[in-house]
Amino acid sequence: MDSLSSANRFIGGFFFGTLVAAVIMVLLCNAGELSPLFPFVAKLHALEQIVLTALLSIVIVDAKPLAFKTVWRERRSAFVLDEDLSATLSGRTFGIPAGILVGILFQHYVLN
């Protein structure tokens, strides 16, 4: 096991999870005002927006690595180890709360 590769996958997954969650958070905060197609999003409270952002981020970010770890085990590359997939999943999952905070701060300080 190469611990440097697992650490790189964790940090890369953390930044990817943070970026995706921040973008989803900003889009959810502005979707009700910008598009008449999503009027239900404008009626969501702050806590509901945070929970919806977390759920959407988990589905988007963790679906493929989790599938490669469980269901598609025989379809993945032989060079991808279980430790690397675990590090990627952990990094992406830990990046989601950081992304929610970054999205809230971006929404508060830049867009208001």
C-alpha positions in Angstrom: 0.0 0.0 0.0 1.3 3.4 -1.0 0.3 5.8 1.8 1.2 8.8 -0.3 -1.3 7.8 -3.0 -4.0 7.3 -0.4 -3.2 10.7 1.1 -3.4 12.3 -2.3 -6.7 10.7 -3.0 -8.1 11.8 0.3 -7.0 15.5 -0.2 -8.2 15.4 -3.9 -11.5 14.0 -2.8 -11.8 16.6 0.0 -11.3 19.5 -2.4 -13.7 17.9 -5.0 -16.4 17.4 -2.3 -15.9 20.9 -1.1 -16.2 22.4 -4.6 -19.3 20.4 -5.5 -21.1 21.2 -2.2 -20.3 24.9 -2.4 -21.6 25.1 -6.0 -24.8 23.3 -5.1 -25.3 25.5 -2.0 -24.9 28.7 -4.0 -27.2 27.4 -6.7 -29.9 26.4 -4.3 -29.7 29.8 -2.6 -30.2 31.6 -5.9 -32.4 29.1 -7.8 -35.7 30.4 -6.5 -34.8 34.0 -7.5 -33.2 33.3 -10.9 -35.5 30.6 -12.4 -39.3 30.4 -12.4 -38.9 26.7 -12.9 -37.9 26.1 -9.2 -40.3 28.1 -7.1 -40.3 25.5 -4.4 -36.6 26.2 -3.7 -37.3 29.8 -2.8 -39.7 28.6 -0.1 -37.1 26.4 1.7 -35.7 27.5 5.0 -32.0 27.7 5.6 -31.8 24.4 7.4 -33.8 22.7 4.7 -31.4 24.2 2.1 -28.4 22.8 4.0 -29.9 19.3 4.3 -30.9 19.3 0.6 -27.4 20.4 -0.3 -25.8 17.7 1.8 -28.1 15.0 0.3 -27.5 16.1 -3.3 -23.8 16.4 -2.7 -23.6 12.9 -1.2 -25.5 11.4 -4.2 -23.4 13.2 -6.8 -20.0 12.9 -5.2 -20.0 9.4 -3.5 -22.0 7.4 -6.0 -19.3 6.3 -8.4 -16.6 5.4 -5.8 -19.1 3.6 -3.7 -20.3 1.6 -6.7 -16.7 0.7 -7.6 -16.1 -0.4 -4.1 -19.3 -2.6 -3.9 -21.3 -3.4 -7.0 -18.8 -2.8 -9.8 -15.8 -4.4 -8.1 -15.0 -6.5 -11.2 -15.3 -3.5 -13.6 -12.8 -1.2 -12.0 -9.1 -1.1 -12.9 -6.7 -3.6 -11.3 -4.5 -0.7 -10.3 -7.1 0.9 -8.0 -6.8 -0.5 -4.5 -9.6 -0.7 -1.9 -7.5 1.6 0.4 -7.5 4.3 -2.3 -11.2 4.0 -2.8 -11.8 4.3 0.9 -9.5 7.3 1.1 -11.4 8.9 -1.9 -14.8 8.2 -0.2 -13.6 9.6 3.1 -12.2 12.7 1.5 -15.3 13.5 -0.5 -17.6 12.8 2.5 -15.5 15.1 4.8 -15.4 17.7 2.1 -19.1 18.1 1.9 -19.6 20.0 5.3 -16.6 22.2 4.4 -18.3 22.9 1.0 -21.5 23.8 2.7 -19.6 26.3 4.9 -17.8 27.7 1.9 -21.1 28.1 0.0 -22.7 29.9 2.9 -19.8 32.2 3.4 -19.6 32.9 -0.4 -23.4 33.6 -0.5 -23.2 35.9 2.5 -20.1 37.9 1.8 -19.9 38.0 -2.0 -23.5 37.8 -3.3 -25.2 39.9 -0.6 
